Amino acid sequence: MIITTTYDLGDIVFVKTDEEQKERMITEISIKSPNFALYLLSYGVNNSWHNELEFDREPNLEKKFRNA
């Protein structure tokens, strides 16, 4: 079975709710069902699991500059 994901290992993404909009790298992908994947996002030594609705390839610049 071949499962295609929206994002790949090594992609740089931004968590939508992160006030600082720090870059995170996808370091692991866990397939939960053919239509659902969880992504381990890493920033330095910090890691967190997210589904693909929680992050994007582009930063939210409004949120980033509002909190600068």
C-alpha positions as CSV (number, residue, x, y, z in Angstrom):
1,M,0.0,0.0,0.0
2,I,1.3,3.4,-0.9
3,I,0.2,6.4,1.2
4,T,0.8,9.9,0.0
5,T,1.2,12.7,2.6
6,T,0.7,16.4,2.1
7,Y,4.1,17.1,3.7
8,D,7.5,15.2,3.6
9,L,10.3,14.6,6.1
10,G,12.5,17.6,6.3
11,D,9.9,20.1,5.2
12,I,10.0,23.4,7.1
13,V,6.6,24.5,8.5
14,F,5.1,26.9,10.9
15,V,2.5,26.1,13.6
16,K,-0.5,28.4,13.1
17,T,-1.0,29.1,16.8
18,D,2.7,29.8,17.6
19,E,2.9,33.5,18.5
20,E,6.6,33.7,17.5
21,Q,6.1,31.7,14.2
22,K,9.3,29.7,14.7
23,E,10.4,27.4,11.9
24,R,9.9,23.7,12.6
25,M,11.1,20.7,10.7
26,I,9.1,17.6,10.1
27,T,11.2,14.9,11.6
28,E,8.7,12.0,11.7
29,I,5.4,11.0,10.1
30,S,3.0,8.6,11.8
31,I,0.3,7.1,9.6
32,K,-2.8,6.5,11.7
33,S,-5.1,5.5,8.9
34,P,-5.0,5.8,5.1
35,N,-6.5,9.3,5.4
36,F,-4.9,10.6,8.6
37,A,-1.2,11.3,9.5
38,L,0.4,12.9,12.5
39,Y,3.6,14.9,12.0
40,L,6.4,15.3,14.6
41,L,7.6,18.9,14.3
42,S,11.0,19.8,15.8
43,Y,12.5,23.1,16.9
44,G,15.8,22.6,18.5
45,V,15.3,20.0,21.3
46,N,11.5,20.7,21.4
47,N,9.2,18.3,19.6
48,S,5.4,18.2,19.3
49,W,2.9,16.1,17.3
50,H,0.4,17.9,15.0
51,N,-2.1,17.1,12.3
52,E,-1.7,18.9,9.0
53,L,-4.5,21.4,9.8
54,E,-2.4,22.9,12.6
55,F,0.5,24.1,10.5
56,D,1.4,25.6,7.2
57,R,4.4,26.1,4.9
58,E,4.2,29.8,5.2
59,P,4.5,31.8,8.5
60,N,1.6,34.0,9.7
61,L,3.5,37.3,9.3
62,E,0.7,39.3,11.0
63,K,0.9,37.2,14.1
64,K,4.8,37.2,14.0
65,F,5.1,41.0,13.7
66,R,2.3,41.8,16.2
67,N,4.2,40.0,18.9
68,A,7.7,41.3,17.9
